[in-house]
Amino acid sequence: MVSPDGLVLTNAHVVEDSSKTVAVVLADGIRVLADVVGFGSGGLDLAALKIRNQKNLPYLRLATPGSAQVGQSVYAIGTPLSLELQNTLTYGVISRIDKKLGLIQHDAAVNPGNSGGPLLNSNGQVIGVNSAIFNDTEIKRFIGISFAIPTELIKPFLVAVEQGNAQLASGRKQPSNNEDTDLSLNGQILQASLKNGDRTLPNNSYFHTYVFEGKAGQQITIEMNSQQIDSHLYLLLPAKEQLIGENDDISPKDFNARLTVTLPENGIYYLLANTFEAGESGSYNLRATISQK
């Protein structure tokens, strides 16, 4: 709740398949009706609901944009896994802030059911909306890498809602590429296209996820080349909550991306192939090889 008259902020993926009217259960168990009044544009994973006929509801204030800091204590509130666990509070710290992509990474426990819940600072102010987790298995479980959409992106969305300019459900396209793809390390070239309807990071940039099994000490090189988009690569080891490498430009004159890293241990690695700018679309080639020593 972000206003006393019943404006509710959540993730778009929580309500995108619902009707225009939804039921909201308040903390005291009372059920009220709310209208879905807007979605974030360009795939931004935010949605706003308006509870009907309310004036004096308790609500959370937003923190000042840009106030979040690495190492800062944070608190997540939500309903993980089942309704029996509603109003669960978890604690952690901000692990990393990616200002380019508009991401707050933290390690407060977040599981399915926490989506759309607030990430709070020690003053009880909202510094983000919990949106996603990374995990190393098909079971979507918490491993310490959680992502929240920060107030820098929340506030412009709320302004659009207040002005009646937020996107409506009829204007949204459902994601068409939500599957992780196996990445071979044998030099095979994969061809794909990032486009409207793909998953987005909080800054509205499209991304695909690739998965491979790596071994400790392997030196691998990953290249993402395109004539149409500004390529961007992230390599993560979710089991250890580590960002292994990142690259968005080979050089000031070459906007393709290349990562060369030595893998720290055996495990499942995740690669994000991303467009650096919001809304960019186009085809790309991806290639991964093991360097010969």
Summary of the structure (lengths in Angstrom):
residues: 293
radius of gyration: 19.8
end to end distance: 56.5
largest distance: 69.1
contacts: 930
relative contact order: 0.15
helix: 10%
strand: 45%
